[in-house]
Amino acid sequence: MEKVIDAPPEQVFDVLADGWTYSDWVVGTAHIRDVDDFWPRVGSQLHHRAGPWPFSLEDSSTVLLCEPPHRLTLRAELWPAGEAIVVFTLEPVDGGATRVRLGEDFAAGPLRWLRTKLNDLVLHQRNKETLRRLSDIATRQKGDQ
């Protein structure tokens, strides 16, 4: 999944680097409970709640790779459902914009074994909306400068 965002890579990465905003743009994340002080360095975590209340689950996401402003890889956990590896890749495009690629794949747990075409379609739509929200925040911040 990819989207061109009308903001430079540094501006888009600034949104990724602010763990407190994840519930604003990551579809399904209902609340950020805490963010490690050194987020998004490798090994740091943000602690989230996902899903609708009262059925929401609490877990954490951990930074596996951080190469500002080009790449951020996370292990997003939501046990007992499982965990996913999420990769954001940012590359500059003409005119000061950024092509953002979002890759997500289930890495462990029941969701990994229950992959279906329907599930892939839902994940595709979720990630499309996530990138739209990321774009809204990054371009709003660009205008604030």
C-alpha positions as CSV (number, residue, x, y, z in Angstrom):
1,M,0.0,0.0,0.0
2,E,1.4,3.4,-0.9
3,K,0.4,7.1,-0.9
4,V,2.1,10.3,-2.0
5,I,1.9,12.9,0.8
6,D,2.4,16.5,0.0
7,A,5.1,17.0,2.7
8,P,8.8,16.3,2.7
9,P,10.1,13.0,4.3
10,E,11.3,14.7,7.4
11,Q,7.9,16.2,8.1
12,V,6.2,12.8,7.6
13,F,8.7,11.1,9.7
14,D,8.1,13.6,12.5
15,V,4.6,12.2,12.7
16,L,5.9,8.7,12.9
17,A,8.4,9.8,15.6
18,D,5.6,11.2,17.8
19,G,4.2,8.0,19.4
20,W,1.5,10.0,21.2
21,T,-0.3,10.7,17.9
22,Y,-0.6,7.0,16.8
23,S,-4.2,6.8,18.0
24,D,-5.0,9.8,15.8
25,W,-4.0,8.1,12.6
26,V,-3.5,4.3,13.0
27,V,-6.9,2.8,12.4
28,G,-8.0,0.5,15.2
29,T,-5.8,2.1,17.8
30,A,-8.2,3.5,20.4
31,H,-5.7,5.0,23.0
32,I,-2.0,5.5,23.6
33,R,-1.3,4.6,27.2
34,D,2.4,5.4,27.3
35,V,5.4,6.0,25.0
36,D,9.0,5.3,25.9
37,D,11.0,8.5,26.3
38,F,13.5,7.4,23.6
39,W,10.8,6.6,21.0
40,P,11.4,5.7,18.1
41,R,14.9,4.3,18.8
42,V,15.3,0.6,18.3
43,G,13.9,-1.3,21.2
44,S,11.6,1.5,22.4
45,Q,7.9,0.8,22.8
46,L,4.5,2.6,22.7
47,H,1.8,1.1,24.8
48,H,-1.7,1.1,23.2
49,R,-5.2,0.0,23.5
50,A,-6.9,-1.3,20.3
51,G,-10.4,-2.2,19.4
52,P,-13.8,-0.9,20.7
53,W,-14.5,-0.5,24.4
54,P,-15.3,-2.7,26.4
55,F,-13.6,-5.3,24.2
56,S,-10.3,-3.4,23.7
57,L,-7.0,-5.1,24.2
58,E,-3.9,-3.6,25.8
59,D,-0.5,-4.3,24.4
60,S,2.6,-2.7,22.9
61,S,4.5,-2.0,19.7
62,T,8.3,-2.2,19.6
63,V,10.7,-0.4,17.2
64,L,12.7,-3.0,15.3
65,L,14.4,-0.6,12.8
66,C,14.6,3.2,12.7
67,E,16.4,5.1,9.9
68,P,15.1,8.6,9.9
69,P,13.6,10.0,7.7
70,H,13.4,6.9,5.4
71,R,12.3,3.8,7.3
72,L,10.5,2.7,10.5
73,T,9.8,-1.0,11.3
74,L,7.6,-2.0,14.2
75,R,6.4,-5.2,15.8
76,A,2.8,-4.5,16.7
77,E,1.5,-6.8,19.3
78,L,-2.2,-7.4,20.1
79,W,-2.3,-10.7,22.0
80,P,-4.1,-13.0,22.2
81,A,-4.9,-12.1,18.5
82,G,-1.2,-12.1,17.5
83,E,1.4,-9.7,16.2
84,A,2.3,-8.0,13.0
85,I,5.4,-6.6,11.4
86,V,4.7,-3.1,10.1
87,V,7.1,-1.3,7.8
88,F,6.9,2.4,6.8
89,T,9.2,3.4,3.9
90,L,9.5,7.0,2.9
91,E,11.1,8.3,-0.3
92,P,11.2,11.9,-1.6
93,V,9.4,12.7,-4.8
94,D,9.4,15.8,-7.0
95,G,7.9,18.9,-5.5
96,G,8.8,18.3,-1.9
97,A,6.4,15.4,-1.4
98,T,6.9,11.9,0.0
99,R,5.9,8.5,-1.3
100,V,5.0,6.4,1.8
101,R,4.8,2.7,1.5
102,L,3.1,0.8,4.3
103,G,3.6,-3.0,4.5
104,E,2.0,-5.1,7.2
105,D,2.1,-8.8,7.7
106,F,1.0,-11.0,10.5
107,A,4.0,-12.6,12.2
108,A,2.6,-14.7,15.0
109,G,-0.6,-15.9,16.6
110,P,-4.0,-16.8,15.3
111,L,-4.2,-14.0,12.8
112,R,-1.2,-15.4,11.0
113,W,-3.0,-18.7,10.5
114,L,-6.4,-17.3,9.7
115,R,-5.3,-15.2,6.7
116,T,-8.0,-15.1,4.0
117,K,-8.8,-13.0,1.0
118,L,-11.4,-11.3,3.1
119,N,-8.9,-10.5,5.8
120,D,-6.4,-9.2,3.2
121,L,-9.1,-6.9,1.9
122,V,-9.9,-5.6,5.3
123,L,-6.2,-5.0,6.1
124,H,-5.9,-3.2,2.7
125,Q,-8.8,-0.9,3.5
126,R,-7.5,-0.3,7.0
127,N,-4.0,0.6,5.7
128,K,-5.4,2.9,3.0
129,E,-7.3,4.8,5.7
130,T,-4.3,4.9,8.0
131,L,-2.2,6.5,5.2
132,R,-4.9,9.0,4.5
133,R,-5.0,10.0,8.2
134,L,-1.1,10.2,8.3
135,S,-1.3,12.4,5.2
136,D,-3.8,14.7,6.9
137,I,-1.6,15.2,10.0
138,A,1.7,15.6,8.1
139,T,0.2,18.1,5.6
140,R,-1.5,20.1,8.4
141,Q,1.9,20.3,10.2
142,K,3.5,21.4,7.0
143,G,1.1,24.3,6.8
144,D,1.9,25.2,10.5
145,Q,5.5,25.9,9.8
